[in-house]
Every structure is written in C-alpha cells, then in structure tokens.
C-alpha cells in the first residue's frame, strides 16, 4: 500500500518537521526524529490536532 502523505513542496519538509516537533512539545508528547511507532493513537492524534489548530489560528489572524 502506498502512502499519500507526501509534501507537495520538498523544500518545506524541514519546516514541517519542526512544526510537528513544536506541536508535540505543546501537547506533551515525546516525539523523536524518524519512526515513532511507540506512540498511541491518542498521542499521534493530539499532535495532528494541535498542528491543525495552529494552522487555523494562523489563517484567521491573516484574514483580519
């Protein structure tokens, strides 16, 4: 099975990794570089949810 989670702009990969690590720290998840198979679904979901929350806040701040 092939993953569809590809970054459209390859140059943005490092920025996305930094963003993910910041979101993980904010919600208290111990995220490591590379594979994080030890995370529970709840922990992984909280990181993704925090990332989405921050993206929505940034968008809302830009349209004001």
One Martini backbone bead per residue (centre of mass of N, CA, C, O) as a GRO file, in nm:
protein
   64
    1UNK     BB    1   0.097   0.036   0.022
    2UNK     BB    2   0.049   0.375  -0.047
    3UNK     BB    3   0.143   0.686   0.040
    4UNK     BB    4  -0.017   1.027   0.056
    5UNK     BB    5   0.209   1.172   0.253
    6UNK     BB    6   0.303   1.423   0.067
    7UNK     BB    7   0.511   1.675  -0.004
    8UNK     BB    8   0.479   1.916  -0.238
    9UNK     BB    9   0.721   2.082  -0.104
   10UNK     BB   10   1.032   1.974  -0.040
   11UNK     BB   11   1.147   2.236   0.111
   12UNK     BB   12   0.924   2.194   0.361
   13UNK     BB   13   1.009   1.953   0.540
   14UNK     BB   14   1.165   2.086   0.776
   15UNK     BB   15   0.935   2.274   0.870
   16UNK     BB   16   0.732   2.045   0.934
   17UNK     BB   17   0.903   1.903   1.147
   18UNK     BB   18   0.919   2.144   1.338
   19UNK     BB   19   0.614   2.181   1.375
   20UNK     BB   20   0.564   1.898   1.495
   21UNK     BB   21   0.752   1.927   1.742
   22UNK     BB   22   0.607   2.172   1.868
   23UNK     BB   23   0.330   2.037   1.900
   24UNK     BB   24   0.426   1.806   2.082
   25UNK     BB   25   0.529   1.983   2.315
   26UNK     BB   26   0.254   2.127   2.376
   27UNK     BB   27   0.110   1.823   2.442
   28UNK     BB   28   0.332   1.613   2.567
   29UNK     BB   29   0.493   1.464   2.334
   30UNK     BB   30   0.735   1.211   2.265
   31UNK     BB   31   0.913   1.311   1.999
   32UNK     BB   32   1.094   1.167   1.733
   33UNK     BB   33   1.311   1.108   1.513
   34UNK     BB   34   1.135   0.946   1.292
   35UNK     BB   35   1.015   0.674   1.416
   36UNK     BB   36   0.678   0.647   1.612
   37UNK     BB   37   0.552   0.351   1.712
   38UNK     BB   38   0.499   0.414   2.032
   39UNK     BB   39   0.255   0.560   1.974
   40UNK     BB   40  -0.045   0.648   2.027
   41UNK     BB   41  -0.331   0.747   1.885
   42UNK     BB   42  -0.377   0.982   2.078
   43UNK     BB   43  -0.101   1.118   2.046
   44UNK     BB   44  -0.100   1.155   1.739
   45UNK     BB   45  -0.370   1.315   1.731
   46UNK     BB   46  -0.276   1.554   1.909
   47UNK     BB   47  -0.065   1.658   1.714
   48UNK     BB   48  -0.245   1.701   1.466
   49UNK     BB   49  -0.450   1.887   1.608
   50UNK     BB   50  -0.247   2.111   1.682
   51UNK     BB   51  -0.168   2.180   1.394
   52UNK     BB   52  -0.447   2.264   1.296
   53UNK     BB   53  -0.501   2.483   1.504
   54UNK     BB   54  -0.257   2.663   1.417
   55UNK     BB   55  -0.344   2.702   1.120
   56UNK     BB   56  -0.615   2.839   1.178
   57UNK     BB   57  -0.506   3.076   1.342
   58UNK     BB   58  -0.325   3.190   1.116
   59UNK     BB   59  -0.549   3.240   0.914
   60UNK     BB   60  -0.728   3.427   1.090
   61UNK     BB   61  -0.502   3.645   1.128
   62UNK     BB   62  -0.470   3.708   0.809
   63UNK     BB   63  -0.786   3.810   0.757
   64UNK     BB   64  -0.788   4.077   0.952
   0.00000   0.00000   0.00000
